[in-house]
Amino acid sequence: MPAQDTGDQHMAGGYRPSETGAERDDRNLAELLQELRVAGLGIQIIFGFLLSIPFTTKFSALGPGQRTLYIVTLLLAAVATALLIGPVAYHRLVFRRHLKRHLVGAANVMAILGLATVGLTVSAAVLLVVSYVARGAPAVIIGVFVVGLFAGLWFVYPLTRHRDSQPEPPGTPPDRPGAA
């Protein structure tokens, strides 16, 4: 069923009354790729550090559980890297084939899964470091806190913050603090 130019598109597709579907796809792709540049660079730096850890002298001091956690963290970083760079490869492979709407949809899914995996990677890396420095309950408490922090700020808060809100009509100025 074709989309109609209603306020519903404001939430779902980034509605702007004067833009065509192709222009919206172009804008959505540009915004998404900009976000992926930031997230992709961050995970690549983490991945690089994780790749170097086994070659340090302290790696041999890790216990079996910590080594397993290291491998899980390394694999999470690899998956996050693949997910966050995946849209670039997708774009290259479908370039000029008039599949931008499909690209935007697939890139959005990869970005969301990639961000979730980045959150898990950082949480696992923090748990690994804390388990080396302070074993036992402090490591578990800090690990759970970090997972909760990422889940809360990156997923729960944005998804529940405006659940009951209606989209504003295009051109509505943003709320000002202290405005009645």
DRENZA-657189 format. One line per 10 residues: for each residue x, y, z of C-alpha. Coordinates in nm, 3 decimals. Each point is the difference from the previous one (the first is absolute). Layout:
<marvos>
X Y Z ~ ...
</marvos>
This chain:
<marvos>
0.000 0.000 0.000 ~ 0.157 0.334 -0.097 ~ 0.085 0.243 0.275 ~ -0.216 0.309 0.028 ~ 0.132 0.342 0.091 ~ -0.140 0.005 0.353 ~ 0.146 0.081 0.337 ~ 0.061 -0.374 0.047 ~ 0.295 0.024 -0.235 ~ 0.153 0.263 0.227
0.088 -0.276 0.246 ~ 0.053 -0.296 -0.230 ~ 0.181 0.147 -0.295 ~ 0.129 0.339 0.102 ~ -0.284 0.186 -0.172 ~ 0.068 0.340 -0.148 ~ -0.292 0.138 -0.200 ~ 0.201 0.134 -0.293 ~ 0.225 -0.301 -0.064 ~ -0.060 -0.293 -0.229
0.044 -0.361 0.104 ~ 0.335 -0.011 -0.181 ~ 0.117 0.316 0.177 ~ -0.108 -0.147 0.334 ~ 0.192 -0.321 -0.075 ~ 0.308 0.207 -0.091 ~ -0.024 0.203 0.320 ~ -0.065 -0.304 0.219 ~ 0.297 -0.180 -0.154 ~ 0.229 0.300 0.048
-0.106 0.035 0.365 ~ 0.042 -0.371 0.062 ~ 0.344 -0.014 -0.161 ~ 0.114 0.297 0.211 ~ -0.112 -0.180 0.317 ~ 0.177 -0.317 -0.113 ~ 0.325 0.192 -0.053 ~ 0.006 0.094 0.367 ~ -0.102 -0.341 0.136 ~ 0.217 -0.188 -0.251
0.312 0.193 0.091 ~ -0.057 -0.062 0.371 ~ -0.042 -0.374 -0.034 ~ 0.299 -0.027 -0.232 ~ 0.219 0.163 0.265 ~ -0.132 -0.238 0.268 ~ 0.048 -0.296 -0.237 ~ 0.360 0.107 -0.070 ~ 0.082 0.016 0.370 ~ -0.163 -0.340 0.058
0.205 -0.152 -0.283 ~ 0.321 0.117 0.165 ~ -0.073 -0.124 0.355 ~ 0.122 -0.362 -0.043 ~ 0.342 0.131 -0.100 ~ 0.054 0.178 0.331 ~ 0.188 -0.156 0.289 ~ -0.298 0.025 0.239 ~ -0.228 -0.213 -0.220 ~ 0.147 -0.317 0.147
-0.124 0.112 0.345 ~ -0.364 -0.032 -0.108 ~ -0.190 -0.293 0.142 ~ -0.200 -0.243 -0.215 ~ -0.327 0.191 0.055 ~ 0.166 0.328 -0.091 ~ 0.146 -0.152 -0.316 ~ -0.347 -0.123 -0.098 ~ -0.139 0.349 0.070 ~ 0.281 0.146 -0.212
-0.092 -0.226 -0.294 ~ -0.370 0.089 0.036 ~ 0.092 0.371 0.010 ~ 0.221 -0.035 -0.306 ~ -0.275 -0.180 -0.192 ~ -0.257 0.263 0.103 ~ 0.234 0.271 -0.131 ~ 0.038 -0.188 -0.329 ~ -0.379 -0.037 -0.035 ~ -0.056 0.368 0.087
0.261 0.103 -0.256 ~ -0.164 -0.215 -0.269 ~ -0.345 0.139 0.079 ~ 0.107 0.364 0.008 ~ 0.207 -0.022 -0.318 ~ -0.253 -0.228 -0.174 ~ -0.210 0.289 -0.135 ~ 0.306 0.135 -0.183 ~ 0.054 -0.333 -0.176 ~ -0.372 -0.025 -0.074
0.007 0.350 -0.149 ~ 0.296 -0.086 -0.223 ~ -0.165 -0.316 -0.126 ~ -0.336 0.160 -0.085 ~ 0.136 0.336 -0.114 ~ -0.201 0.140 -0.293 ~ -0.241 -0.292 0.000 ~ -0.294 0.207 0.135 ~ -0.014 -0.194 0.327 ~ 0.054 0.290 0.241
-0.322 -0.062 0.196 ~ 0.111 -0.361 0.057 ~ 0.348 0.121 0.091 ~ -0.138 0.244 0.259 ~ -0.216 -0.273 0.156 ~ 0.283 -0.254 0.015 ~ 0.250 0.260 0.124 ~ -0.240 0.103 0.276 ~ -0.032 -0.360 0.121 ~ 0.379 -0.050 -0.015
0.056 0.327 0.187 ~ -0.239 -0.090 0.282 ~ 0.148 -0.350 0.035 ~ 0.350 0.149 -0.025 ~ -0.069 0.249 0.277 ~ -0.140 -0.275 0.223 ~ 0.315 -0.202 -0.067 ~ 0.222 0.301 0.072 ~ -0.176 0.038 0.336 ~ 0.062 -0.368 0.076
0.362 0.030 -0.115 ~ 0.071 0.297 0.225 ~ -0.181 -0.169 0.289 ~ 0.200 -0.320 -0.046 ~ 0.326 0.196 -0.027 ~ -0.078 0.188 0.322 ~ -0.085 -0.330 0.170 ~ 0.329 -0.148 -0.121 ~ 0.205 0.289 0.136 ~ -0.191 0.019 0.329
0.027 -0.377 0.047 ~ 0.377 0.035 -0.032 ~ 0.018 0.288 0.248 ~ -0.276 -0.090 0.250 ~ -0.124 -0.357 -0.016 ~ -0.336 -0.125 0.124 ~ -0.306 0.207 0.089 ~ 0.140 0.342 -0.101 ~ 0.067 -0.128 -0.353 ~ -0.352 -0.142 -0.030
-0.165 0.313 0.142 ~ 0.197 0.231 -0.230 ~ -0.062 -0.229 -0.299 ~ -0.377 -0.003 0.061 ~ 0.003 0.378 0.051 ~ 0.177 0.061 -0.334 ~ -0.235 -0.232 -0.191 ~ -0.297 0.175 0.161 ~ 0.145 0.341 -0.081 ~ 0.038 -0.080 -0.370
-0.337 -0.174 -0.021 ~ -0.172 0.284 0.182 ~ 0.156 0.293 -0.183 ~ 0.021 -0.151 -0.347 ~ -0.325 -0.198 -0.016 ~ -0.245 0.024 0.291 ~ 0.007 0.379 0.041 ~ -0.038 0.090 -0.370 ~ -0.268 -0.264 -0.059 ~ -0.210 0.093 0.303
0.061 0.375 0.023 ~ -0.249 0.100 -0.266 ~ -0.215 -0.313 -0.023 ~ -0.320 0.188 0.084 ~ 0.093 0.320 -0.183 ~ -0.152 0.101 -0.329 ~ 0.237 0.113 -0.273 ~ 0.020 0.375 -0.041 ~ -0.108 0.148 -0.329 ~ 0.290 0.094 -0.229
0.136 0.345 0.074 ~ -0.093 -0.006 0.372 ~ 0.273 0.177 0.199 ~ 0.172 -0.209 0.268 ~ -0.105 0.031 0.363 ~ 0.181 0.269 0.193 ~ 0.102 -0.066 0.358 ~ -0.228 0.193 0.234 ~ -0.270 0.058 -0.263 ~ -0.353 -0.043 0.131
</marvos>
